[in-house]
Amino acid sequence: MSVEPSRDWLGGIPESPTEDWEVAFGGRLYDNWAVAIDVAEPHKNHSSYPPWGKKHGYVTWRCKECHGWDYKGKDGAYREGSHYSGIKGLRGLVGKNPAIVMEALRDEVHGYTPEQLPDSVAERLALFVTRGQHDVDRFIDHESSQARGDAGQGERIFQNVCAACHGFDGKAINFKSEENPEFIGTVGSANPWEALHKIRNGHPGVPMPALRFLPIQNLVDILAYVQTLPKM
């Protein structure tokens, strides 16, 4: 039987979810669905992950791994390098009926079962794909990876919201190790597409607020400021 997930980082499901909440939830599922709903991760490679791919195990089941943080798949940032899969992006699904995505999630190519993604969860992922994407090229320069934002405006928001967890210098949370540190400034500069996705939708499994309810230009301003923060 398909049921609601036991929890998201919020501790449950709102009694009357807004579309912003549902789409942001879908964005976290796109990022890392097993962590977002606290279910067991598949250990074997996804059956549709190509044999030339360089990733192994559960990561090959994550939507972002094939379709990219920029939602452009083989035509975007993952057109080469260790994440290359040759799989197309999702930009063509913007504005489509979410039922199309629901059907695709259950087909032989994707193969997500109701035990992995309950219907209510899959519906929110479908909402994200059809209503929650943004055109990255409007907000991030492809060649330089620089955010097309106002760092000064972003600093105002960062200091009053993001710094509560990340610290004013962005170094309060180290995503990796002391020997190989990774801070929000590291991610913002090396992978601004991932950073913007997480600023809008939150990070699966942790109490990071999703700022999707704000105008996206405000979030691009945050990203522009994040890119000025220490990387090591």
VENZI-V458042 format. One record per pair of residues at least 12 apart in sequence whose C-alpha atoms are under 6 Angstrom apart, sorted by the first residue. I is the first residue (numbers start at 1). J is the second residue. If there is no record, write none. Layout:
{{I:J} {I:J}}
This chain:
{{2:114} {2:118} {2:119} {3:118} {5:37} {7:37} {8:36} {8:37} {9:205} {9:206} {9:207} {22:124} {23:127} {23:128} {23:132} {24:201} {26:124} {26:125} {26:128} {27:128} {27:201} {28:204} {30:63} {31:64} {32:62} {35:204} {35:205} {36:204} {36:205} {42:58} {43:57} {43:58} {44:57} {45:57} {45:60} {46:60} {46:61} {53:85} {54:82} {66:85} {66:87} {67:89} {69:193} {69:194} {70:193} {71:89} {71:90} {72:89} {73:87} {73:88} {73:89} {74:86} {74:87} {74:88} {93:130} {94:130} {95:130} {96:130} {98:126} {98:127} {101:126} {147:224} {149:220} {149:221} {149:224} {150:221} {151:221} {151:224} {151:225} {154:221} {154:222} {154:225} {155:225} {170:184} {171:183} {185:226} {185:227} {185:229} {185:230} {185:231} {186:231} {188:226} {188:227} {189:227} {200:212}}
